[in-house]
């Protein structure tokens, strides 16, 4: 991620980061924008957003919550130095999941996913992080999804990872641990210089 190609820099001159989707002559940047673009461009399957405008607004709200509030805490966990600091961030992450637990109950209406019977926008946004959550548990022994505080999310996560469309698309946690170790080693080397 630090060795950025000319194509990436040309395709995303504002943020200069991945992901970028190149579709024909068009470049689309940022994960959530790409997901919405794909949903709106290829309409032959079910939409990831609800058809009801209120339900769509609610889904977008929770996706923004994950992106603006919860993901930065995941980043803070990676930067935390020492056990006490990591435990403090772990607690914040778990507390920030409580409103998502409540949202899951309301949005899913008793079904398997935030999107009901099918994986939807919120599911994709939170589900993409599940592999990293498992990698963090393997590497740091930190449990983020807590069966006591967020049992619905724990069960949702298991169902999401077992979905036939997700199973082949997600990297195994062990592979993510390798990536995480390389990233941490590089960061330590940069800090030493």
C-alpha positions, 0 to 999 in steps of 0.5 A: 500500500505504500508503493503506489503505482502511477495508475493508482495515483492517476486514478485517485488523485485526491486520496491516493489510496485503494480501492479504485474501480476502473470500469471502461473509461470511468474510475470510481474511488472509495469502498462505499461509493464503489459498492453503491456504483456496482449496485446501481450499474448491475441491476440484474440481481437483488439490490443491496439497498432496501426499496423503501426510502426510509429503510434506505436512509436508515441503511445509509445512516448505519453504514456511515456510523460504521465508517465514521465511528467504528472503523476509526476505533479499529485503526486506533486498536492497531496504533495502541501501544501496550496492553492497557491501551489495547484493552481500552480501545477494545472496550470502546469497540465493543461499546460502539457495537451495542447500537449496531446490535440494536440496529441489527434487531430492527433492520433484520426484522428477525431475519438472517441479515441486516438486509433481511433474507439477503445480504445488504449494504450494512452487511457488506460494510460490516462484513468486510471487516470480519476477517480482520476481526478474526485476524486480530483475535488470532494475533492479539488475543482480543475479542471484539464481537462479544457474545454477552453484549452483542449476541445477534452480531456474533450470530450474524457474523457467523452466518455472513462468513458462511454465505456461499457468495462471501466464503470464496471472496474473503481471505482466510484470517491466517492470511490476514495475520501474515499481512498484518505482521508485514504491515506492523514490521514495516511500521516498526522499521519506519519508526526506528528510522 
